[in-house]
Amino acid sequence: MKTFEVIDISGDVGIRAFGKSIEEAFTNAAIGMYSLITNIEGIREPRKIIIETQSDSLEGLLVSYLSELIFQFDAYGFIGKGIDINIFRLEPSPFLKATVRGEEFNPEKHERKLLIKAATYHKVRIEKVSDIWEIDVIFDI
């Protein structure tokens, strides 16, 4: 099973992520997003950060989660490669806690691809199709 694919959207870019569980689909959405920023094969994992996010909806949780990863990149230059979702709950409100492993982005070492400004709610989709979770998310570039 592939982990993600790029969705070509006029003026923007999107990811369709897949997973056998909702947690795996969320992880693959983030890895897909990171792969739009740089070639993640060149990322090492010496640093860890912990992120937590909460929302009123599953779609909101996804956008908030990806937005936090974008913030970590924009503010601190942190680019991830490995993600472990430690806590994922839907009740009483969607909540996620994850450990992200990566390093500081270095333009001399890492290829620069797209500048992602934001994860959006535009056409966001989280759905279980047969036994596979699918996530569609569009990014402003």
N, C-alpha and C positions, 0 to 999 in steps of 0.2 A: 504494500500500500504506500502510495506517495504521501509525503507529509504536508506539502502545500504546492500551489501553483499560482503564478502571477495572473491577475485579471487586468487586461488592458482597458483602461477607461480614458476617454478623451479628456486630456488636460490633467488627469490624476492617475493614480495607480492603486491597484487593489490586490488582495491576497485571498485565495480560497484555501483554508487550512482543513486538514482532516485528522481524525483521531478515533481510536477505539473507545475512548472515554472523553468526557467533556474536558477533563484536565489536560489530556494529551492534545486535544484540538486547540485549547488555549495556548499551550506550550508551542505548538507548531505555528500558530498565528504570530507569536512573538519572534520565533526563529525566521519565519518568512519575512517579517518586517525588517529584522536586522539584515537579512540577505539583500534587501533593497538598498540599504545604506552602504554596505561593503561586502566583500567576499569573506564570509565568516570562517572559511577554512584557515585564514591567516590570523584568526583571533586566538590568543592564548587565554587561559583561565586562572591567573594567579590571584585575582581579587573576587570577593563575594560581596554582594549587597542584598539586603532584605527589603522587599517591597510589600506593602499591604494596601489594599483598596477595598472599598465597599460601595454599593450602589443600591438603588431601588429596583433594578431589573437586571436580568442576565446580560442584555445588550449593553446596558450602562456599565456593568462590571467589566465587560470586554473593552469598551472604549476607555474607561478609567485606567485599567491595567496597561494597555498599550500607550496611553498618554503619559503614564508615570515612567515607562521605559524611554519614551521620547524625551521627557524632561531630564532624566538621568544622563542621556546623551548630550542634550543641548547645554545643560548647566555644568556638568562635570566631565563630559567627554567619555563617559563610561559606555562601552559597547559590549553586549553580552553574547555568549555562545551557548552556554549550558543553563538550563532552567529547570528547577525542581519546584513543583507546586506542593507546598507543605500543608496548607489548609485550603480547602475549597468547599464552601457551603452555600446552600441556596436559602435556608431558613434560619432566622426570621427575616434576614435580608441578605442578598448575595454578598459574599465576602471571599477574598482571596489573599493568601500570604505565600510569597514565593522567594526562593533563594536564586539569585542570578549570578552566574560566574562569567567573568570576562576580564577586560583590561581597558586602560585608557586608549582611546582612538589616537593613533599617530599617523598623520598624513604622509609621512616619509616611509612608513611601513605598511599601512593599510590603504587599499584602493578605495577611492571615494566614488560612490555611485550617486544615488539620489539624496537630496535634502528633503527629509520628511518633516513637514510642519505640524501635522496633527492627524490623529485617528478620528474618523467622522462617524456620525450616525447614518449618513446617506447610504441607503440600501444595505445596512448591516443585517446579517442573517445568521442565526444560530439554529441549526436543525439537525435532528437525528434522521438519517436516511438509511433505511434497513438497519444494519448494525454499526454504521459509521456516523460519527458526528461531523458536520460540515459547518464551517464558519466563513462567511464573506465579510470582508471589511475593506473600506476605501480610505485611502490616505490623501490628504492635501499635500501637494509637493510644490 
